[in-house]
């Protein structure tokens, strides 16, 4: 996820102690401070933890304000390791001790957001905005959380504010475009992606998302052009291969669609979507055996994929394998009660679920 992160340096931490660092202090104390501020990953966590446990910085009792900085630094290390609960705890301690600054609330909001706790994330971004009403990162990250919570109107309002404060914020255009897209306002979303591309002609995400918007408008040629540009910039972009394949498929270009799904599989041999969609393309070409093979691969990687069972059942039916078709239709209905393909297939074959 696109985030703004604010870092604290060794110099900042030392200056907060009110003294100049002197290597006459114990090397252990110096190493702990350096690890806590300049270290990364487990090294940073160990350095900060040592200071927290001892309650001392450079051999002297640590102040609440400096201890808050240490907790925040460790929280950032936990966050980068995706240990969100630990990060939330440390950011909370930093706030409780003395760091009631906008950036600390943003940090905890980011951890809540990535932990799926969108309401709490939004509450922290609200606090950050009250403390710093011109914080671009607070508005942007709150917009991200609103997007995830499917409150697209509020997300758009926040991205508007972020762009008012920073009119060249490429990611804000992209995410506002995605929010417009979710609302079905494809023209506005395309306009935002185009603005992002103008600001950054190498933005893979902007080309990819604009292609997706064109696809939803059934403008397959433009969708293909944008997916192609995204792939030119990132030749291993599996989703772009799949979506360009979908555009080719819906445009009746089945061979090209199959080629793109195959490319996606070569990059990611476990791509359920690539196998499933290639199966659909083979089915349209009446190549039912290859369709069955691809649906079967999709099922191997996702045994609860109702649509794959339903589609494979249709392919079995086409080649006269009645019992196999019935078994797949029943499985589709079992996994997803009321599944249309499974229900219609069973009715067509004169059997009950």
C-alpha positions in Angstrom: 0.0 0.0 0.0 1.2 3.5 -0.8 2.1 5.2 2.4 3.8 8.3 3.8 6.3 7.4 6.5 8.2 9.8 8.7 11.6 8.6 9.9 13.5 9.6 13.1 17.2 9.7 12.7 20.0 9.0 15.2 20.7 12.7 15.3 17.1 13.5 16.2 17.0 11.0 19.0 20.3 12.2 20.4 19.4 15.8 20.2 16.3 15.1 22.3 18.4 14.0 25.1 19.8 17.5 25.4 23.4 16.3 25.0 25.9 15.7 22.3 26.8 12.1 21.7 30.2 11.2 23.0 31.8 7.8 22.3 33.3 7.8 25.8 29.9 6.4 26.8 29.7 2.6 26.8 29.9 1.0 23.4 26.8 -1.0 24.3 24.8 2.1 24.9 26.0 3.6 21.7 25.2 0.4 19.8 21.7 0.3 21.2 21.0 3.9 20.3 22.4 3.4 16.8 20.4 0.2 16.2 17.2 1.8 17.5 17.5 4.7 15.1 19.6 3.7 12.1 19.1 -0.1 12.2 16.5 -2.0 10.3 14.3 -5.0 10.9 15.2 -7.2 13.9 18.3 -5.1 14.6 16.2 -2.0 15.1 13.7 -4.0 17.3 16.5 -5.4 19.5 18.1 -2.0 19.9 14.9 -0.3 20.9 13.8 -3.2 23.1 17.2 -3.0 25.0 16.6 0.7 25.7 13.0 0.1 26.8 13.9 -2.8 29.1 16.8 -0.9 30.8 15.0 2.4 31.0 18.3 4.1 30.1 19.7 6.0 27.2 23.4 6.5 27.0 23.7 5.2 30.5 21.3 7.8 32.0 17.6 7.4 32.9 15.5 8.0 29.8 12.9 10.8 29.7 9.3 10.1 28.8 9.7 12.0 25.6 12.7 10.0 24.5 11.1 6.8 25.5 8.2 7.7 23.3 10.5 8.2 20.4 12.0 4.7 21.1 8.6 3.1 21.1 7.7 4.8 17.9 10.9 3.6 16.2 10.3 0.1 17.3 6.7 0.4 16.2 7.9 1.4 12.7 10.2 -1.7 12.6 7.3 -4.0 13.6 5.1 -2.3 10.9 7.6 -3.0 8.2 7.7 -6.6 9.2 3.9 -6.7 9.0 3.6 -7.3 12.7 0.7 -4.9 12.9 -0.6 -5.7 16.4 2.9 -5.1 17.9 3.2 -1.9 15.9 -0.2 -0.7 17.1 0.8 -1.4 20.7 4.1 0.5 20.4 2.5 3.5 18.6 -0.1 3.6 21.4 2.6 3.7 24.0 4.4 6.5 22.2 1.2 8.5 22.1 0.4 7.9 25.7 3.9 8.9 26.8 4.2 12.2 25.0 4.2 11.9 21.2 0.7 13.3 20.5 1.9 14.4 17.1 0.1 14.1 13.8 2.7 11.7 12.4 2.4 9.3 15.3 -1.3 9.0 14.8 -0.7 8.5 11.0 1.7 5.7 11.9 -0.8 3.9 14.1 -3.6 4.6 11.5 -1.5 2.9 8.9 -1.0 -0.2 11.1 -4.8 -0.3 11.9 -5.5 0.0 8.2 -3.2 -2.8 7.1 -4.6 -4.9 9.9 -8.1 -4.5 8.4 -9.3 -2.2 11.3 -10.5 0.6 9.0 -12.7 2.5 11.6 -9.8 2.7 14.0 -7.5 3.8 11.2 -9.9 6.6 10.2 -10.2 7.7 13.8 -6.4 8.1 14.0 -6.2 10.0 10.7 -9.0 12.3 12.1 -6.8 13.0 15.1 -3.8 13.7 12.9 -5.8 16.1 10.8 -7.0 18.0 13.8 -3.4 18.4 14.9 -2.2 19.2 11.4 -5.0 20.4 9.1 -2.6 20.6 6.1 -1.2 17.1 6.4 -1.3 15.6 2.9 -0.4 12.2 4.2 -3.3 12.2 6.7 -5.9 13.1 4.1 -4.4 10.6 1.6 -4.1 7.7 4.0 -7.6 8.4 5.3 -8.8 8.2 1.7 -7.1 4.9 1.4 -8.9 3.6 4.4 -12.3 4.9 3.2 -11.6 3.2 -0.2 -11.0 -0.1 1.6 -14.2 0.4 3.7 -16.1 1.0 0.4 -17.0 4.5 1.4 -16.0 5.9 -2.0 -17.6 9.3 -1.5 -15.6 10.0 1.6 -12.5 8.6 -0.1 -12.9 11.0 -3.1 -13.4 13.9 -0.7 -10.1 13.1 1.0 -8.2 12.6 -2.2 -9.6 16.0 -3.3 -8.1 17.6 -0.3 -4.8 15.9 -0.7 -4.6 17.1 -4.3 -5.6 20.6 -3.3 -2.6 20.6 -1.0 -0.4 18.8 -3.5 -1.6 19.1 -7.1 1.2 16.8 -8.4 0.4 13.9 -6.1 0.3 11.0 -8.7 -0.9 8.3 -6.3 -3.8 10.5 -5.2 -5.0 10.8 -8.8 -4.7 7.0 -9.2 -6.7 6.2 -6.1 -9.3 8.8 -6.7 -9.6 7.3 -10.1 -10.2 3.9 -8.5 -12.8 5.3 -6.3 -14.6 6.9 -9.2 -14.3 3.6 -11.0 -16.0 1.8 -8.1 -18.9 4.3 -8.4 -19.2 3.5 -12.1 -18.0 7.0 -13.0 -15.6 5.8 -15.7 -15.1 9.0 -17.5 -13.9 10.7 -14.3 -11.7 7.8 -13.4 -10.1 7.8 -16.9 -9.5 11.6 -16.5 -7.7 11.0 -13.2 -5.5 8.2 -14.6 -4.6 10.4 -17.6 -3.5 13.2 -15.2 -1.4 10.7 -13.3 0.2 9.6 -16.6 0.9 13.1 -17.6 2.7 13.7 -14.3 4.5 10.3 -14.5 4.6 8.7 -17.9 6.2 5.6 -16.4 3.4 4.9 -13.9 2.5 1.3 -14.4 -0.5 1.5 -12.1 -2.0 4.5 -14.0 -1.8 2.7 -17.3 -3.2 -0.5 -15.8 -6.1 1.1 -14.1 -7.0 3.3 -17.1 -7.0 0.1 -19.1 -9.4 -1.5 -16.6 -11.7 1.5 -16.8 -11.7 1.4 -20.7 -12.4 -2.3 -20.4 -15.5 -1.6 -18.3 -16.7 0.9 -20.9 -16.2 -2.0 -23.4 -13.6 0.1 -25.3 -11.4 -3.0 -25.8 -8.9 -1.4 -28.2 -8.0 1.3 -25.8 -8.0 -1.1 -22.9 -5.5 -3.4 -24.8 -3.3 -0.4 -25.6 -3.1 0.6 -21.9 -2.5 -2.9 -20.7 0.2 -3.2 -23.3 1.9 -0.1 -22.1 1.8 -1.3 -18.5 3.4 -4.6 -19.7 6.0 -2.7 -21.6 7.0 -1.0 -18.3 6.6 -4.2 -16.2 6.8 -7.4 -18.3 6.0 -9.6 -15.3 2.7 -7.9 -14.4 0.5 -11.0 -14.2 -2.8 -9.1 -13.8 -2.1 -7.0 -16.9 -1.6 -10.2 -18.9 -4.9 -11.6 -17.6 -6.9 -8.4 -18.1 -5.4 -7.8 -21.6 -6.4 -11.4 -22.3 -9.9 -10.7 -21.1 -10.1 -7.7 -23.5 -8.8 -9.8 -26.4 -11.3 -12.5 -25.4 -14.3 -10.2 -25.3 -13.1 -8.7 -28.6 -13.3 -12.2 -30.2 -9.5 -12.5 -30.4 -9.3 -15.9 -28.7 -5.8 -16.9 -29.8 -4.3 -13.7 -28.5 -6.3 -14.1 -25.3 -4.9 -17.6 -24.8 -1.4 -16.4 -25.5 -1.8 -13.7 -22.8 -3.2 -16.2 -20.2 -0.3 -18.5 -21.0 2.2 -15.6 -20.5 0.6 -15.0 -17.1 1.0 -18.6 -16.2 4.6 -18.6 -17.2 5.2 -15.8 -14.8 3.0 -17.3 -12.0 2.3 -21.0 -12.5 -0.2 -20.9 -9.7 -2.4 -18.1 -11.1 -6.0 -19.4 -10.6 -7.4 -16.5 -12.7 -5.1 -17.2 -15.6 -6.1 -20.9 -15.8 -9.8 -20.2 -15.3 -9.9 -17.5 -18.0 -7.8 -19.5 -20.4 -10.3 -22.3 -19.9 -13.1 -19.9 -20.9 -11.2 -19.0 -24.1 -10.6 -22.6 -25.0 -14.3 -23.3 -24.3 -15.3 -20.5 -26.8 -13.0 -22.2 -29.3 -14.8 -25.4 -28.6 -11.6 -27.0 -27.4 -13.3 -28.6 -24.5 -10.5 -30.9 -23.5 -8.1 -28.1 -23.0 -10.8 -26.1 -21.2 -11.4 -29.0 -18.8 -7.6 -29.3 -18.2 -7.4 -25.6 -17.3 -10.5 -25.6 -15.1 -9.0 -28.6 -13.3 -5.8 -26.7 -12.7 -7.8 -23.8 -11.3 -9.6 -26.2 -8.9 -6.3 -27.7 -7.8 -5.1 -24.3 -6.6 -8.6 -23.2 -5.3 -10.7 -26.3 -4.4 -13.6 -24.1 -3.4 -13.9 -22.3 -6.8 -17.6 -22.8 -7.6 -17.4 -21.2 -11.0 -14.6 -23.5 -12.1 -16.6 -26.5 -11.2 -19.7 -25.1 -13.0 -17.7 -24.3 -16.2 -15.9 -27.7 -16.1 -19.3 -29.3 -15.8 -20.5 -27.5 -18.9 -17.4 -28.7 -20.8 -17.9 -32.3 -19.6 -21.5 -32.1 -20.8 -20.3 -30.9 -24.3 -18.2 -34.0 -24.8 -20.8 -36.4 -23.5 -19.4 -37.1 -20.0 -22.7 -36.9 -18.2 -21.7 -38.3 -14.8 -18.7 -36.0 -14.6 -20.8 -33.1 -15.6 -23.4 -33.9 -12.9 -20.7 -34.3 -10.2 -19.3 -30.8 -11.1 -22.7 -29.1 -11.2 -23.6 -30.6 -7.8 -20.2 -29.4 -6.4 -20.8 -25.9 -7.8 -24.2 -25.7 -6.1 -22.8 -27.2 -2.8 -20.1 -24.6 -2.7 -22.4 -21.7 -3.7 -26.0 -22.5 -3.1 -28.1 -21.2 -6.0 -25.2 -21.2 -8.4 -26.8 -20.5 -11.8 -24.5 -22.6 -14.0 -24.7 -25.6 -11.6 -28.5 -25.3 -11.1 -29.3 -24.9 -14.8 -26.9 -27.7 -15.7 -28.6 -30.1 -13.3 -32.0 -29.1 -14.5 -30.9 -29.6 -18.1 -29.7 -33.1 -17.3 -32.8 -33.9 -15.4 -31.3 -34.5 -12.0 -31.6 -32.9 -8.6 -28.8 -31.2 -6.7 
